[in-house]
């Protein structure tokens, strides 16, 4: 009985090691695909400058948005 249990546990250990190898390979594949995706979506400096040049006329600058409110004053001119 004890010998049969030892053999069963040894087989189970081998199965678990095989599953571990399989899972590690899947994790590596996932990491590689994520890295490829991130690399494919990276923008070079020149491309980023071109994007900013095209997009900048369509947006307000941060100084305009965050700056103090300007008050409009009316000046009166008196003619003598």
ZASE-228152 format. One record per residue: x, y, z of N, C-alpha, C in turn; residue in one letter; residue number from 1. Coordinates in steps of 0.05 Angstrom, whole numbers, plus 5000, padded with zeros to 4 digits. Each point is the difference from the previous one (the first is absolute). Example, Ala and Ser with C-alpha at 12.3 -4.5 7.8 and 13.67 -1.06 7.14 Angstrom:
2
   npx   npy   npz  capx  capy  capz   cpx   cpy   cpz  residuo  num
  5264  4886  5156  4982  5024  5000  5018  5024  5000        a    1
  4993  5021  4986  5016  5024  5001  4985  5022  5014        s    2
//
This chain:
80
   npx   npy   npz  capx  capy  capz   cpx   cpy   cpz  residuo  num
  5016  4976  5000  4984  5024  5000  5017  5025  5000        x    1
  5021  5000  5017  5018  5023  5002  5015  5004  4973        x    2
  5009  4978  4989  5014  5001  4974  4983  5011  4978        x    3
  4975  4993  4999  4981  5010  4980  4996  5030  5003        x    4
  4998  5009  5025  4997  5029  5005  5024  5016  4992        x    5
  5024  4988  5005  5025  5014  4993  5001  5002  4969        x    6
  4994  4979  4986  5000  5001  4971  4980  5020  4989        x    7
  4976  5001  5012  4980  5020  4992  5010  5028  5004        x    8
  5012  5005  5023  5010  5027  5006  5024  5008  4981        x    9
  5016  4980  4993  5022  5006  4981  4989  5007  4972        x   10
  4980  4985  4992  4987  5007  4974  4987  5027  5001        x   11
  4987  5006  5022  4987  5026  5003  5020  5022  5000        x   12
  5023  4996  5012  5022  5020  5000  5009  5005  4972        x   13
  5003  4980  4984  5008  5003  4972  4979  5015  4984        x   14
  4975  4994  5005  4978  5014  4986  5000  5030  5008        x   15
  5004  5006  5025  5001  5027  5009  5024  5015  4988        x   16
  5022  4987  4998  5024  5013  4988  4994  5006  4970        x   17
  4987  4982  4986  4993  5004  4972  4981  5023  4997        x   18
  4980  5002  5018  4981  5022  4999  5014  5026  5006        x   19
  5019  5000  5018  5015  5024  5007  5015  5010  4976        x   20
  5013  4982  4986  5015  5007  4976  4982  5012  4979        x   21
  4977  4988  4997  4980  5009  4980  4990  5028  5007        x   22
  4994  5005  5026  4990  5026  5009  5022  5021  4997        x   23
  5025  4993  5006  5022  5019  4997  5003  5008  4971        x   24
  4998  4981  4982  5002  5007  4971  4978  5018  4991        x   25
  4975  4996  5010  4978  5017  4994  5004  5028  5010        x   26
  5011  5002  5025  5005  5027  5011  5021  5014  4984        x   27
  5021  4986  4992  5021  5012  4983  4989  5010  4973        x   28
  4983  4984  4988  4987  5008  4975  4983  5025  5004        x   29
  4986  5001  5022  4983  5023  5005  5017  5025  5004        x   30
  5021  4998  5016  5018  5022  5005  5012  5010  4974        x   31
  5009  4982  4983  5012  5007  4974  4980  5014  4982        x   32
  4975  4991  5000  4980  5013  4983  4993  5028  5011        x   33
  5000  5003  5026  4995  5027  5011  5023  5018  4994        x   34
  5025  4991  5002  5023  5016  4993  4999  5008  4970        x   35
  4993  4981  4983  4998  5007  4971  4979  5021  4995        x   36
  4977  4997  5014  4978  5019  4997  5009  5028  5009        x   37
  5014  5001  5023  5009  5026  5010  5021  5012  4981        x   38
  5017  4983  4990  5021  5010  4982  4987  5010  4974        x   39
  4980  4986  4990  4987  5008  4975  4985  5027  5004        x   40
  4991  5006  5024  4985  5024  5005  5018  5023  5009        x   41
  5026  4996  5001  5018  5022  5008  5002  5020  4978        x   42
  5004  5025  5007  5003  5021  4981  5028  5012  5002        x   43
  5013  5004  4978  5027  5012  5000  4998  5029  5006        x   44
  5022  5012  5006  5001  5029  5006  4990  5017  4977        x   45
  5008  4993  4976  4991  5016  4976  4970  4997  4996        x   46
  4990  4976  5004  4971  4996  4996  4984  5015  5022        x   47
  5011  5000  5024  4987  5014  5022  4999  5030  4995        x   48
  5023  5011  4989  5000  5029  4994  4980  5006  4978        x   49
  4998  4982  4980  4980  5005  4979  4972  4999  5010        x   50
  4995  4982  5019  4973  4999  5012  4994  5025  5015        x   51
  5019  5010  5016  4996  5025  5015  4996  5023  4981        x   52
  5015  5001  4978  4997  5022  4981  4973  5000  4987        x   53
  4989  4977  4994  4974  4999  4988  4978  5005  5020        x   54
  5003  4991  5024  4979  5002  5020  5000  5026  5015        x   55
  5022  5014  5002  5001  5024  5016  4981  5022  4992        x   56
  4995  5005  4975  4981  5021  4993  4971  4994  5010        x   57
  4994  4975  5005  4973  4993  5008  4995  5000  5030        x   58
  5021  5006  5015  4997  4999  5029  5009  5027  5013        x   59
  4988  5006  5022  5009  5023  5015  5025  4993  5016        x   60
  5018  5018  5003  5024  4995  5015  4994  4999  5030        x   61
  5017  4987  5016  4994  4998  5028  4999  5027  5014        x   62
  5016  5020  4991  4999  5026  5012  4973  5013  4997        x   63
  4987  4996  4978  4974  5012  4995  4979  4986  5018        x   64
  5002  4974  5002  4980  4986  5016  5004  5004  5030        x   65
  5025  5000  5009  5005  5001  5028  5005  5029  5010        x   66
  5004  5019  4982  5007  5027  5007  4977  5014  5014        x   67
  5006  5024  5012  4979  5015  5013  4980  5011  4979        x   68
  4976  5005  5009  4980  5011  4983  5007  5029  4993        x   69
  4997  5006  4975  5005  5028  4992  4975  5016  5003        x   70
  5002  5024  5010  4977  5017  5003  5002  5021  4977        x   71
  4978  5004  4988  4998  5020  4979  4993  5026  5012        x   72
  5015  5020  4993  4994  5027  5010  4993  5018  4976        x   73
  4981  5018  5005  4992  5018  4979  5012  5028  5007        x   74
  5014  5011  4982  5012  5026  5005  4981  5021  4987        x   75
  4995  5021  5015  4984  5021  4989  5017  5023  4991        x   76
  4993  5010  4977  5015  5023  4990  4981  5024  5000        x   77
  5009  5020  5012  4983  5024  5001  5012  5021  4981        x   78
  4983  5011  4985  5009  5022  4982  4993  5027  5012        x   79
  5019  5017  4999  4996  5026  5012  4994  5021  4979        x   80
//
